Amino acid sequence: MLHKGRAAEGFARRPDPDVWAVLAFGEDEGLAFDAGQSLIASWGGKHGMDVTVLDDDAVRKEPALLFDALEAVSLLGDARAVRLRTSGDKIAALIIEAIEIGDKDPARFAAKLIIEAGSLPAKSKLRGAAESAKRAACLQLFAEEEADVAGRVKTALLAEGAVIDPPALDAFVGDLPGNRALANSEIEKLALYARGLGRPLTLEDIRALSATDVKQAISGVINAALDGRPGEAHHALDKLAENGTSGISILRSLQMEVLRMLSAHEKIAGGDGNPGKYLRPPIWPNEWPAFRVRLGKWPAKRLMRIMERIHDAERQTKVAGPSGDPVVRLLINDLAKAAEAVR
């Protein structure tokens, strides 16, 4: 069964007890992640759940992993869930097989299944399988309106005993990334800053928090790479390395920028010739010409391939620790060379 928007979010908080598998998808992958969190909280209750996390690459290399994880029983008798993050096509056949088995043989799997994906077209076979299955649910999630985001910001601040001036709130929400998970991280940082402040947050506070040298330097790396300026990108990377900036920080910022460019492509395809002011963060009129040229170098399909590279690089960097920075440097170099070749 398909649930959309707020109905989908409500289902994630209070899932049908007969449902064992849920596909959560949407352009904002952070919303799918949040839906997964809600499902785990609901299914696990006060005792929580034993969660196994898998992704496309792990399952593609060893297909038995998915079914082994679904069939495994907790030695302590805890409730279990398998959380599978997928692009929606690489391992779709295996996921569909699991959904169909769960329909035919409810006792086969000991664990619940949560499938998190990005945007899926109506013709997606994975989406169709989840919509038609009797014991599975399909949750289509939509990006939040600014008023909803502002409400979450105020709620997070109130939990810390803090409030924010309206101009400061508008500026902060306008600069948030469109991805829910990344936006949540920024909201948490703001709440920590406001704890014990003893006064409302002001516009000056927001500007002070966002206008850091490191943030500007990371933007310099990303812009140079996506514009096709490898020399400048490597020079900027050297400066960040001297400051001890982590590779993960660079990857997260690159992800935010790629998501913003994907959003711009979507708006242009919908007939908007200059959607810069509607992006998050917005592209101002004096920045639009350069941004438009960059979009020309990176059509949507190429941007989706960058997202896959980012996920791979992040996984490798986390495993390698401090020695993983060459992985980030290689990715930046590849992007800069690819953009440089586009005339």
C-alpha positions as CSV (number, residue, x, y, z in Angstrom):
1,M,0.0,0.0,0.0
2,L,1.2,3.5,-0.9
3,H,1.2,6.3,1.7
4,K,2.2,9.9,0.7
5,G,3.4,13.0,2.6
6,R,2.1,13.4,6.1
7,A,0.2,10.1,5.9
8,A,3.5,8.4,5.2
9,E,5.2,10.1,8.2
10,G,2.2,9.1,10.4
11,F,2.5,5.5,9.2
12,A,6.2,5.5,10.1
13,R,5.3,6.6,13.7
14,R,2.4,4.1,14.0
15,P,3.0,1.3,11.5
16,D,0.3,-1.3,10.7
17,P,1.1,-4.4,12.9
18,D,0.6,-6.7,9.9
19,V,3.4,-4.9,7.9
20,W,6.9,-6.4,8.1
21,A,8.6,-4.5,5.3
22,V,8.6,-0.8,4.5
23,L,10.0,1.1,1.5
24,A,10.6,4.8,2.4
25,F,11.7,7.0,-0.5
26,G,11.8,10.6,-1.7
27,E,14.0,13.2,-3.2
28,D,15.2,14.1,0.2
29,E,17.0,11.0,1.5
30,G,17.1,12.5,4.9
31,L,13.4,12.1,5.2
32,A,13.7,8.4,4.4
33,F,16.3,8.1,7.1
34,D,14.0,9.8,9.6
35,A,11.2,7.5,8.6
36,G,13.5,4.5,9.3
37,Q,14.2,6.0,12.8
38,S,10.5,6.3,13.5
39,L,9.8,2.7,12.5
40,I,12.6,1.4,14.7
41,A,11.3,3.4,17.6
42,S,7.8,2.1,17.1
43,W,8.7,-1.5,16.5
44,G,11.3,-1.7,19.2
45,G,9.3,0.1,21.9
46,K,11.0,0.7,25.2
47,H,13.3,-2.3,24.7
48,G,14.7,-1.1,21.4
49,M,15.8,-3.2,18.4
50,D,18.9,-5.0,17.2
51,V,19.5,-3.3,13.9
52,T,21.6,-4.6,11.0
53,V,22.6,-2.0,8.4
54,L,23.3,-3.0,4.8
55,D,23.8,-1.1,1.5
56,D,23.9,-1.8,-2.2
57,D,27.6,-2.6,-2.4
58,A,27.6,-5.1,0.5
59,V,24.5,-7.0,-0.8
60,R,25.7,-6.9,-4.4
61,K,29.0,-8.5,-3.4
62,E,27.4,-11.1,-1.2
63,P,23.7,-11.5,-2.0
64,A,23.2,-14.1,0.8
65,L,23.8,-11.3,3.3
66,L,20.3,-9.9,3.0
67,F,18.5,-13.2,3.5
68,D,20.9,-14.3,6.3
69,A,20.2,-11.0,8.1
70,L,16.5,-11.3,7.7
71,E,16.4,-14.9,8.9
72,A,18.8,-14.5,11.9
73,V,17.2,-14.7,15.4
74,S,18.6,-12.6,18.2
75,L,20.3,-14.8,20.8
76,L,18.8,-12.6,23.5
77,G,15.3,-12.6,22.1
78,D,15.4,-8.9,21.1
79,A,13.3,-7.6,18.2
80,R,15.4,-7.2,15.1
81,A,15.4,-5.1,11.9
82,V,17.4,-4.9,8.8
83,R,18.0,-1.4,7.5
84,L,18.9,-1.4,3.8
85,R,20.0,1.7,2.0
86,T,19.7,1.4,-1.8
87,S,19.7,3.4,-5.0
88,G,16.7,1.4,-6.0
89,D,18.1,-0.4,-9.0
90,K,21.4,-2.2,-8.2
91,I,19.8,-4.9,-6.1
92,A,16.1,-4.4,-6.8
93,A,15.6,-8.0,-7.8
94,L,16.8,-9.3,-4.5
95,I,14.7,-6.9,-2.5
96,I,11.6,-7.7,-4.5
97,E,12.3,-11.4,-3.9
98,A,12.5,-10.8,-0.2
99,I,9.2,-8.8,-0.2
100,E,7.4,-11.5,-2.2
101,I,8.7,-14.3,0.2
102,G,7.5,-12.3,3.2
103,D,4.0,-12.2,1.6
104,K,3.9,-15.9,0.9
105,D,5.6,-17.1,4.1
106,P,5.1,-14.7,7.0
107,A,7.1,-17.0,9.4
108,R,10.2,-17.1,7.1
109,F,11.9,-13.9,8.3
110,A,12.6,-13.1,12.0
111,A,13.5,-9.5,11.3
112,K,11.6,-6.5,10.0
113,L,12.9,-4.9,6.8
114,I,13.3,-1.1,6.2
115,I,14.4,-0.1,2.7
116,E,15.6,3.5,2.4
117,A,15.9,5.0,-1.1
118,G,16.1,8.3,-2.9
119,S,13.6,9.4,-5.6
120,L,11.9,6.5,-7.3
121,P,9.8,6.9,-10.5
122,A,6.3,5.5,-10.7
123,K,7.5,2.8,-13.1
124,S,10.1,1.5,-10.5
125,K,9.8,-2.2,-10.1
126,L,10.9,-2.0,-6.5
127,R,8.2,0.7,-5.8
128,G,5.6,-1.4,-7.6
129,A,6.5,-4.5,-5.5
130,A,6.2,-2.6,-2.2
131,E,2.9,-1.0,-3.2
132,S,1.3,-4.2,-4.3
133,A,2.5,-6.5,-1.5
134,K,0.0,-7.4,1.2
135,R,2.5,-7.2,4.1
136,A,4.6,-4.3,2.9
137,A,4.1,-0.6,2.8
138,C,5.4,2.1,0.5
139,L,6.1,5.6,2.0
140,Q,6.5,8.5,-0.5
141,L,8.0,11.4,1.4
142,F,8.1,15.0,0.3
143,A,10.5,17.9,1.2
144,E,9.3,20.1,4.0
145,E,7.9,23.6,3.6
146,E,9.9,26.4,5.2
147,A,7.2,26.8,7.8
148,D,7.6,23.2,8.9
149,V,11.4,23.6,9.1
150,A,11.0,26.8,11.1
151,G,8.7,24.9,13.5
152,R,11.3,22.2,14.0
153,V,14.0,24.8,14.7
154,K,11.9,26.5,17.3
155,T,11.0,23.2,19.0
156,A,14.6,22.2,19.2
157,L,15.5,25.5,20.7
158,L,12.7,25.4,23.2
159,A,14.0,22.0,24.4
160,E,17.2,23.9,25.4
161,G,15.2,26.8,27.0
162,A,16.0,29.1,24.1
163,V,14.2,31.3,21.6
164,I,15.1,33.0,18.3
165,D,14.3,36.4,16.8
166,P,12.2,36.2,13.6
167,P,14.8,37.7,11.3
168,A,17.4,35.2,12.7
169,L,15.0,32.3,12.2
170,D,14.4,33.3,8.6
171,A,18.1,33.6,7.8
172,F,18.9,30.3,9.5
173,V,16.1,28.4,7.7
174,G,17.0,30.0,4.4
175,D,20.6,28.7,4.7
176,L,19.7,25.2,5.7
177,P,20.5,22.4,3.2
178,G,17.6,20.7,1.5
179,N,18.6,17.3,2.9
180,R,16.7,16.5,6.1
181,A,19.5,14.6,7.8
182,L,22.0,17.4,7.0
183,A,19.6,20.0,8.1
184,N,19.0,18.2,11.4
185,S,22.7,18.3,12.1
186,E,22.8,22.1,11.6
187,I,19.7,22.5,13.9
188,E,21.4,20.4,16.6
189,K,24.5,22.7,16.3
190,L,22.3,25.8,16.7
191,A,20.5,24.3,19.7
192,L,23.9,23.5,21.4
193,Y,25.0,27.1,20.8
194,A,21.8,28.5,22.3
195,R,22.0,26.4,25.5
196,G,22.4,28.7,28.5
197,L,22.8,31.8,26.2
198,G,20.3,33.7,28.4
199,R,18.9,35.8,25.6
200,P,17.1,35.3,22.2
201,L,19.3,34.2,19.3
202,T,19.9,37.2,16.9
203,L,20.7,37.6,13.3
204,E,24.3,38.4,14.4
205,D,24.5,35.0,16.1
206,I,23.4,33.3,12.9
207,R,25.9,35.2,10.8
208,A,28.7,34.4,13.3
209,L,27.9,30.7,13.2
210,S,27.9,30.4,9.4
211,A,30.7,32.8,8.4
212,T,33.7,30.6,9.3
213,D,36.9,30.4,7.4
214,V,36.8,26.7,7.2
215,K,33.3,26.7,5.7
216,Q,34.4,29.2,3.1
217,A,37.5,27.1,2.4
218,I,35.5,24.0,1.9
219,S,33.2,25.8,-0.5
220,G,36.3,26.9,-2.4
221,V,37.4,23.3,-2.9
222,I,34.0,22.2,-4.0
223,N,33.4,25.1,-6.4
224,A,36.9,24.7,-7.9
225,A,36.3,20.9,-8.4
226,L,32.8,21.2,-10.0
227,D,33.9,24.2,-12.2
228,G,36.9,22.2,-13.5
229,R,39.8,24.0,-11.9
230,P,42.0,21.1,-10.5
231,G,44.9,23.2,-9.6
232,E,42.9,25.5,-7.4
233,A,41.0,22.6,-5.9
234,H,44.2,20.9,-4.8
235,H,45.7,24.1,-3.4
236,A,42.5,24.7,-1.3
237,L,42.7,21.0,-0.1
238,D,46.2,21.6,1.0
239,K,45.1,24.6,3.1
240,L,42.3,22.5,4.7
241,A,44.8,19.7,5.5
242,E,47.0,22.2,7.3
243,N,44.0,23.2,9.4
244,G,43.2,19.6,10.2
245,T,39.8,19.6,8.4
246,S,38.4,16.1,8.2
247,G,37.7,14.5,4.9
248,I,34.2,13.6,6.1
249,S,33.4,17.3,6.5
250,I,34.4,17.9,2.9
251,L,32.3,15.0,1.7
252,R,29.3,16.2,3.6
253,S,29.6,19.7,2.1
254,L,30.0,18.2,-1.4
255,Q,26.9,16.1,-0.8
256,M,24.9,19.2,0.1
257,E,26.1,21.0,-3.0
258,V,25.2,18.1,-5.3
259,L,21.7,17.9,-3.8
260,R,21.3,21.6,-4.4
261,M,22.3,21.2,-8.0
262,L,19.9,18.3,-8.5
263,S,17.1,20.5,-7.1
264,A,18.1,23.2,-9.5
265,H,17.9,20.8,-12.5
266,E,14.4,19.7,-11.3
267,K,13.1,23.2,-11.0
268,I,14.5,24.2,-14.5
269,A,12.9,21.1,-16.0
270,G,9.7,22.2,-14.5
271,G,9.9,25.5,-16.4
272,D,11.6,27.8,-13.9
273,G,14.3,29.7,-15.7
274,N,16.0,31.1,-12.6
275,P,15.2,29.1,-9.5
276,G,18.2,30.3,-7.5
277,K,16.2,32.1,-4.9
278,Y,14.2,29.0,-4.1
279,L,17.2,26.8,-3.5
280,R,18.6,26.1,0.0
281,P,20.9,27.9,0.5
282,P,19.7,30.3,-2.2
283,I,21.8,31.4,-5.2
284,W,21.7,35.2,-5.4
285,P,21.4,37.0,-8.8
286,N,25.1,37.9,-9.0
287,E,26.0,34.2,-8.4
288,W,23.5,32.7,-10.8
289,P,25.5,33.0,-14.1
290,A,28.5,31.0,-12.6
291,F,26.1,28.5,-11.0
292,R,24.3,28.0,-14.4
293,V,27.5,27.3,-16.2
294,R,28.3,24.7,-13.5
295,L,24.9,23.0,-14.0
296,G,25.7,22.7,-17.7
297,K,28.8,20.7,-16.8
298,W,26.9,18.4,-14.5
299,P,23.5,17.1,-15.8
300,A,21.4,15.2,-13.3
301,K,22.6,11.7,-14.3
302,R,26.3,12.7,-13.7
303,L,25.3,14.3,-10.4
304,M,23.7,11.0,-9.3
305,R,27.0,9.2,-10.1
306,I,28.7,11.7,-7.9
307,M,26.4,10.8,-5.0
308,E,27.4,7.2,-5.4
309,R,31.1,8.2,-5.3
310,I,30.5,10.3,-2.2
311,H,28.9,7.3,-0.4
312,D,31.7,5.0,-1.4
313,A,34.3,7.6,-0.3
314,E,32.7,8.3,3.0
315,R,32.6,4.5,3.8
316,Q,36.3,4.1,2.9
317,T,37.3,7.3,4.8
318,K,35.5,6.1,8.0
319,V,37.2,2.7,7.8
320,A,40.7,4.3,7.1
321,G,40.4,7.1,9.7
322,P,42.9,9.9,9.4
323,S,44.7,8.0,6.6
324,G,41.5,8.1,4.5
325,D,42.0,11.7,3.3
326,P,43.7,10.5,0.0
327,V,40.3,9.0,-0.9
328,V,38.7,12.4,-0.7
329,R,41.6,14.0,-2.6
330,L,41.2,11.4,-5.4
331,L,37.4,12.1,-5.6
332,I,38.0,15.9,-5.8
333,N,40.7,15.4,-8.5
334,D,38.4,13.1,-10.6
335,L,35.6,15.7,-10.4
336,A,37.8,18.6,-11.3
337,K,39.3,16.7,-14.3
338,A,35.8,15.6,-15.5
339,A,34.5,19.2,-15.3
340,E,37.6,20.6,-17.0
341,A,37.0,18.2,-20.0
342,V,33.5,19.7,-20.6
343,R,33.7,22.8,-22.8
